[in-house]
């Protein structure tokens, strides 16, 4: 095999590997402060593809043509509520959320308490004061089909 052919083969394999990696581990940059203090505005995030995030995972999903990043507060079958003080209650248990700097119920127009239907997720931002999340009809529950993946690492 000639040297030129080896270089072409190597470049082709490298490109195929890079494309495969980009598909398996999509990269996004945060916009806004709704996930602070956990994720800073402008952070570069690498996600692993999955349609099955667990409660507490940070997940990326598509909504109205944008990629949004929030934390999974409740999954299919969970009953979720938010106290007047802002504590998240899942299946009757107050959730310990050390990543939230300020508990805040906000202008919640979601019909709480609610049981999360099959294939849906209740998502919350860590910065509860400014986050538009599943508490609001502007976002609502997130369909499993919209989920891109869960946070793998930040750069």
N, C-alpha and C positions, 0 to 999 in steps of 0.2 A: 504494500500500500504506500502510495506516495505521501510525502510530507504535507502537501496541500490538501490531500484527501483526509489525512488524519486531523488536520486543523479544522477542516469543515465539519467532520464528524464530531469532534470535541465541542465546537461551537453549537452545533445542532443539539447535542445532548445537554449542554449547559442551558440553552434557551428552553428546552423542554422541561428540564428540572426546575428552572426558575418559574415558568408558567404553572407547573404543578404545585409548587410551593405557594405561589401567590393565590391559587385557588383554595388550597387546603388551609392556609393561614392568612386570611385577608387582613390588610393593614388599613387603619383609619386614624384620623386626627380628631381629637375632641374639639367641639365648638361650644363655648358657653361654660357656665359655672354650675350647672345642675348636678354634677357628680362630685363637687368639691366637698370635703377636703381630700377624698380618695383619689380623684383624677383632676389634674389642673387643666385649665383652658389651654388648648394647643398640644396636649400630650399626644404622643404617637402610640397607638394601641395595636397589638397583634391579637387576633381572635382565632380560636380553633372552631372549625365548622361543626355545628351540632344543631339539631332541632329539639333537643331535650335538655334545656337548662334546668338546674335545680334551684330551689329556694336559696337565696343569698348570692347566687352567681351574678356577675355583671355580664350583661348580654347586649349585643348589637342587633338591631332589627330595622327593617324598612317601614317607613310610614310616610305616605304622600310624597314619594320620590326622594326622600332623605333617609340617611342612616342616622339612627338615634341610639344612644347608649344609656341604659338605666340598669337598676338592680332588680332582680326577680324577688318580689315580696311574697307572692303566693302563686301556686301552680294549680292545675286542674284538680277539682275535688276539694281544695282548701276553702274554708270559710274565713274571709278577711274582714276586719273592721279597723277603724282608727278612732281612738279615744278623743274626747274634746281637747285634751292636752297634746295630742299628736302621736301617742304611742300606737304602734302597729300591733294588732292582735290577730294571730292566725290560729284557727281551730281552738279558740278559747285561751291561748297562751300569749302573754305579752312578749314580744320579740326583743331580745337584747341586741341593740344596734350600735356598737361602739364607733362605727364609722360615721354616724350622724351627729353633727355638732349641735344641732338645735331641733328639738322635737317641735313639729308644727303641723296642725291639721290643714290649714290653708282653706282656700275656697273650694272645698270638696263638694262636687255635685254628683259624685258616684253614689248609687243607692246602697249605702252600707248599713248593716253588714250584708255581704253577698257571698254566695258560693260560686267559685270560679268554674265556668263550664268546661267541658272536655275540649282539649286542644287550645286553651287560652291561658294567658298569664297576666297577673296584676303586677305592674312595674312601677317602681318609685325611684326618684333621684335621691342621692344622698344629701343634697342641699335642699331640704324640704321647703324653705321659704320661697325660692325662685323656680323650682322645678315644675314643669308642666308634665304630668305623668298620668297614671291610671286613675288618680283621684279626679281628674278633669275629663269632661266629655270631649274636650279637644283632642285627647289621645285615646282614652278608654282602655279596654282590655286589648292585649296584643295576641293576635292569632299565631299559632305555631308556624304556619306557612311563612310568616314575615320574619321569623328569627333567622339571623345569619350565623351566629355562634356566640361562644362565651369567651371572656377575656383570658388570654393565654399569658401575655406579659405586656409591660409597657417599656418604651425605649426613652 
